[in-house]
């Protein structure tokens, strides 16, 4: 999948059912993948599990965690610290705007709002986040300075490890199949790493995409060997779906007069 037709994801955190329905229907109709949560705790869990491209967040949330507290929690979590947030609220006082932006939100929209204007704000903020090299638009994973910030934060702290995941033989695949197929492999790899880290890592683990065929996992998992083995086994098995039957049978791809092996995942582990 190319960047141009990437389906962006929204997490709508709103405890008013009517507003939730309105936002879900409208943004889904404009090509967004929308997930919803009515409570701060559920929203935090959902965002850590599948970080969205943007969060629409109502300050007035029932339960133990209000919108401001959720915003602060998202900013403190390595997995969601980069996700842009737009506050939705009925408050219009300047002090409330300052409080919301001070909690870490990038924008602030007062109810009632125009949904078309809100969509443009969402679209522009996601584009700006990608343009500033904060996320890789193909995988939706943090890149550039966001990775550096998380590595610096964990440096020297006990219990943190770095898994550098290199896709071997990605370049030959790209030469034969082109950039669209290559982007599909990267999207698959990003999804797989998220899924495995969610199952075998910890809620605070960070996943980045520093360069084309390299993914990085900053983890506090006790069994990094088991996490690495799980990532390697699943990738090496499931990546075969990106090859043709003949290539899978022979175990290589032909590039002019040379043979290149099929893609595999090579993981190097080191302390943070």
Secondary structure, DSSP 4 states (H G I P E B T S, - for coil): --GGG---EEEEE-S-HHHHHHHHHHHHHTT-EEEEESSHHHHHHHHHHS--SEEEEES---SSS-HHHHHHHHHHSTTTTT-EEEEEES---HHHHHHHHHTT-SEEEESS--HHHHHHHHHHHHHHHHHTTSB-TTT--B-THHHHHHHHHHTT-TT-EEEEEEEETHHHHHHHH-HHHHHHHHHHHHHHHHHHHHHHS-TT-EEEEEETTEEEEEE--S-HHHHHHHHHHHHHHHGGGGS-HHHHHHTEEEETTEEEEPPEEEEEEEE-
